[in-house]
Amino acid sequence: MFFSRKKERTVTFATAVWEKDWKQILLSNDYLQKLQIENHQHPFSEKILIINNVSDYGPVVHAAEQKIEKGILTNYYIAKDYAKKIFSFFKLKREDFKKDMFFDGTDDWLYYNALAPLTSIYFCRSDYLLYHTGDTYLKEPVSWIDRAIGLLEKRDKIKVANLTWNEKYIEANKESYRETKDFYLSKRGFSDQLFLVKTKDFQKPIYQTIREDASHFPRGDVFEKRVFCHMLEAGWKRITFKKGSYTHENF
């Protein structure tokens, strides 16, 4: 008797750098390699870097190429070189990203904030994408990705997986409507700080919807607000790992 082996799902790791964090991420000996990649304890098929808004691309590209030579990264993309193509693919315009009246920053901040994850999604060639913002990392190793993919594959409406944020397990539990052995399940919620998604679900023009019940997102019509709105429209759900956390801190 012959048994068909279950296909192993491939996963791309992606993160982004900009002017104020590229040195922390690319010049450190272990920040990218250990705290962002190895601590997930998963054999990523791709490890890509998005170079976003920096003032001088030369030293950033040089640092990225050194990471590729060492096998820490497999590729990098300069976001501005592909921005027009990417926004056209997702049916977005730069003018779509408007700040609200309470945000001290600029519309450009919202634009670049969206460009980094959209570039990662656009270039991802794996079944799944794990995206980090540059200021998100794991203090300790957490083996969670295979278990998350198992649930994402099993339940069609579960579309996003993430670790608990900043060790706020009680908060993650409160936001859930039920739980499994490993995960809290919630009907609302999305963060761009760290997310694991099935690539084909997010490589579509799904980022146009803005809902009134998403006004709690600060700054304006940001990328994560747009994902949150589409998830509500489509009835998508989120799972949060109960036994491991990421740390987010603004550099």
ChimeraX attribute file (.defattr): number of C-alpha atoms within 10 A of each C-alpha:
attribute: neighborCount
match mode: 1-to-1
recipient: residues
	/A:1	2
	/A:2	4
	/A:3	5
	/A:4	5
	/A:5	6
	/A:6	6
	/A:7	6
	/A:8	9
	/A:9	14
	/A:10	14
	/A:11	26
	/A:12	23
	/A:13	26
	/A:14	30
	/A:15	26
	/A:16	28
	/A:17	23
	/A:18	20
	/A:19	14
	/A:20	13
	/A:21	16
	/A:22	21
	/A:23	14
	/A:24	16
	/A:25	22
	/A:26	22
	/A:27	16
	/A:28	11
	/A:29	10
	/A:30	14
	/A:31	18
	/A:32	21
	/A:33	17
	/A:34	18
	/A:35	19
	/A:36	25
	/A:37	24
	/A:38	19
	/A:39	17
	/A:40	19
	/A:41	14
	/A:42	15
	/A:43	13
	/A:44	18
	/A:45	16
	/A:46	19
	/A:47	22
	/A:48	23
	/A:49	26
	/A:50	25
	/A:51	23
	/A:52	22
	/A:53	21
	/A:54	15
	/A:55	10
	/A:56	9
	/A:57	14
	/A:58	9
	/A:59	11
	/A:60	21
	/A:61	16
	/A:62	12
	/A:63	16
	/A:64	24
	/A:65	18
	/A:66	15
	/A:67	20
	/A:68	17
	/A:69	11
	/A:70	9
	/A:71	12
	/A:72	19
	/A:73	21
	/A:74	17
	/A:75	16
	/A:76	21
	/A:77	19
	/A:78	20
	/A:79	22
	/A:80	17
	/A:81	10
	/A:82	13
	/A:83	18
	/A:84	13
	/A:85	13
	/A:86	20
	/A:87	18
	/A:88	11
	/A:89	13
	/A:90	17
	/A:91	13
	/A:92	16
	/A:93	14
	/A:94	16
	/A:95	10
	/A:96	13
	/A:97	21
	/A:98	17
	/A:99	20
	/A:100	17
	/A:101	9
	/A:102	9
	/A:103	11
	/A:104	9
	/A:105	12
	/A:106	13
	/A:107	21
	/A:108	15
	/A:109	16
	/A:110	21
	/A:111	20
	/A:112	21
	/A:113	21
	/A:114	20
	/A:115	24
	/A:116	29
	/A:117	22
	/A:118	22
	/A:119	25
	/A:120	27
	/A:121	26
	/A:122	19
	/A:123	18
	/A:124	22
	/A:125	16
	/A:126	18
	/A:127	16
	/A:128	23
	/A:129	26
	/A:130	23
	/A:131	25
	/A:132	24
	/A:133	19
	/A:134	27
	/A:135	20
	/A:136	22
	/A:137	24
	/A:138	21
	/A:139	15
	/A:140	14
	/A:141	17
	/A:142	18
	/A:143	13
	/A:144	20
	/A:145	18
	/A:146	14
	/A:147	13
	/A:148	23
	/A:149	21
	/A:150	11
	/A:151	17
	/A:152	21
	/A:153	13
	/A:154	10
	/A:155	10
	/A:156	10
	/A:157	15
	/A:158	23
	/A:159	23
	/A:160	23
	/A:161	28
	/A:162	27
	/A:163	27
	/A:164	24
	/A:165	20
	/A:166	15
	/A:167	15
	/A:168	12
	/A:169	19
	/A:170	10
	/A:171	11
	/A:172	20
	/A:173	18
	/A:174	11
	/A:175	16
	/A:176	18
	/A:177	11
	/A:178	13
	/A:179	15
	/A:180	11
	/A:181	8
	/A:182	16
	/A:183	25
	/A:184	23
	/A:185	21
	/A:186	21
	/A:187	18
	/A:188	16
	/A:189	20
	/A:190	22
	/A:191	14
	/A:192	19
	/A:193	21
	/A:194	25
	/A:195	19
	/A:196	25
	/A:197	23
	/A:198	22
	/A:199	22
	/A:200	15
	/A:201	14
	/A:202	18
	/A:203	16
	/A:204	13
	/A:205	13
	/A:206	17
	/A:207	21
	/A:208	16
	/A:209	15
	/A:210	17
	/A:211	14
	/A:212	7
	/A:213	10
	/A:214	16
	/A:215	13
	/A:216	9
	/A:217	14
	/A:218	13
	/A:219	20
	/A:220	19
	/A:221	24
	/A:222	25
	/A:223	22
	/A:224	19
	/A:225	25
	/A:226	20
	/A:227	21
	/A:228	23
	/A:229	24
	/A:230	18
	/A:231	24
	/A:232	17
	/A:233	12
	/A:234	10
	/A:235	13
	/A:236	19
	/A:237	22
	/A:238	24
	/A:239	29
	/A:240	26
	/A:241	25
	/A:242	22
	/A:243	15
	/A:244	21
	/A:245	22
	/A:246	23
	/A:247	18
	/A:248	17
	/A:249	10
	/A:250	8
	/A:251	9
